[in-house]
Structures are given as C-alpha cells and as structure tokens.
Amino acid sequence: MSTIELTTENFTDTVEHGGIVLLDFWASWCGPCRMFAPVFEKAAGKHDDVVFGKVDTEAQTELARTFGISSIPTLMAIRDGVVLYSQPGALPESALEQLIEQVRGVDMDDVRRAVAEQPGN
C-alpha cells in the first residue's frame, strides 16, 4: 500500500476506521523529513494491513496544531482510534519495523480499560 495525504477533510475517516494508522507529520523544507520519507514509503509497501498517512504541516496547520506538533518529522501511531505513540524524530528502518510490531502486539482491550479508568471518562 502506498501512503495517503491526510487533510482536515479525510483525517477523521482515516484514523477512526479501525486498525493501525501511522502518521508522518512533515514539511517540504525539513531535511530530516525528506530523509525519513523513503523509509516511511518502504514500510508502506511492506505492510498492507497498516494505513500510512502523511500530514503536510505547512498545508494542514489545523491538524498540526490539534496534535501539538512542534517538531518535525513527528511519527504518530494510532490503533482503533487511540494514539499509542507520538514522538518527534526520524526513525531508521529497523526502529520503524519494531514500532509497527509493537503496535500490532498491543492488547487494545487493556488500553480501552485504562482509558475508561482515567478521571473524567
């Protein structure tokens, strides 16, 4: 599967469909973003069960602001609508593969229970 460009118009439908969504928050002027792009694209080609989305922080300032993106690239992993990982910095291929496997291995029933136990829920 190739990457998809996410905008305010398609973001919610993409991340709330269930399953794993990896997001790359980037900008064209960002050198580390350009270096990470091929790694992200290669992973997208290997994992058909994962949605790989790219958010151009220059064009999608509202999305970047909503998620508090202050450093790029920032990689975010969402599973079943829950953010499980969000960190700035470009990952090497092996670390990205490990992250994907870790996200696959998360017991989402445990996550939902923990979220439900949070004050205010």
C-alpha positions in Angstrom: 0.0 0.0 0.0 1.2 3.5 -0.7 1.0 6.5 1.6 -2.0 8.8 1.6 -2.1 12.5 2.0 -4.2 13.4 5.0 -6.1 16.7 5.3 -8.7 18.0 7.7 -11.3 16.7 5.3 -10.2 13.0 5.3 -8.4 12.7 8.6 -11.2 11.6 10.9 -12.5 8.9 8.5 -9.0 7.6 8.0 -8.0 7.2 11.6 -11.3 6.1 13.0 -11.9 3.3 10.6 -10.2 0.8 13.0 -6.8 -0.9 12.6 -3.4 0.7 12.6 -2.6 4.1 11.2 0.9 5.5 11.1 1.2 9.3 10.5 4.2 11.2 9.3 3.9 14.9 10.2 6.3 16.6 7.8 7.1 19.7 5.7 8.9 20.1 2.4 11.6 22.4 3.8 12.6 19.9 6.5 15.8 18.0 5.7 15.1 15.1 8.3 11.6 14.8 6.9 13.0 14.3 3.4 15.4 11.7 4.7 12.7 9.8 6.6 10.2 9.8 3.6 11.8 6.9 1.8 11.9 4.8 5.0 8.2 5.5 5.6 7.3 4.7 1.9 9.2 1.5 2.0 7.4 0.4 5.2 4.1 1.3 3.5 4.9 -1.1 0.7 5.5 -3.9 3.1 2.5 -3.6 5.5 -0.8 -3.9 3.6 -2.7 -4.1 6.9 -1.4 -0.6 8.1 -2.6 2.8 6.7 0.4 5.1 6.2 -0.7 8.8 6.1 1.4 11.9 5.6 0.3 15.2 7.1 2.0 18.3 5.5 2.2 20.6 8.5 2.5 23.7 6.2 -0.7 22.9 4.4 -2.6 21.3 7.3 -1.7 23.7 10.2 -5.0 22.9 12.0 -4.1 19.2 12.2 -0.6 20.0 13.3 -2.0 22.4 16.0 -4.6 19.9 17.1 -1.9 17.3 17.9 0.6 19.8 19.3 3.2 19.2 16.6 6.1 21.4 17.4 9.0 19.4 15.9 9.1 17.6 12.6 9.2 14.9 11.5 6.8 13.6 14.1 5.7 10.0 13.8 2.3 9.0 15.4 0.8 5.5 15.7 -2.9 5.2 16.1 -4.8 1.9 16.6 -8.5 1.7 16.7 -8.7 5.5 17.1 -6.3 5.6 20.1 -2.9 7.3 19.9 -0.4 4.8 21.1 2.8 6.6 20.1 3.8 10.1 19.2 7.4 11.2 19.1 9.4 13.7 17.0 12.4 12.5 15.1 13.1 10.3 12.1 13.4 6.6 12.8 15.7 4.2 11.0 14.1 1.4 9.1 14.7 -1.2 11.8 13.2 1.0 14.5 10.1 1.7 12.4 9.6 -2.0 11.8 9.9 -2.6 15.6 7.3 0.1 16.3 4.9 -1.5 13.8 5.3 -4.8 15.5 4.8 -3.3 19.0 1.7 -1.5 17.9 0.3 -4.8 16.4 1.0 -6.5 19.7 -0.8 -4.1 22.0 -3.9 -5.6 23.8 -6.5 -3.0 22.8 -8.9 -4.3 25.5 -6.3 -3.3 28.1 -5.9 0.1 26.5 -9.7 0.7 26.4 -10.0 -0.3 30.1 -7.1 2.0 31.1 -8.7 4.9 29.1 -12.1 4.3 30.7 -10.4 4.4 34.2 -8.9 7.8 33.6 -10.6 10.7 35.6 -13.3 12.4 33.5 -14.2 9.3 31.4 
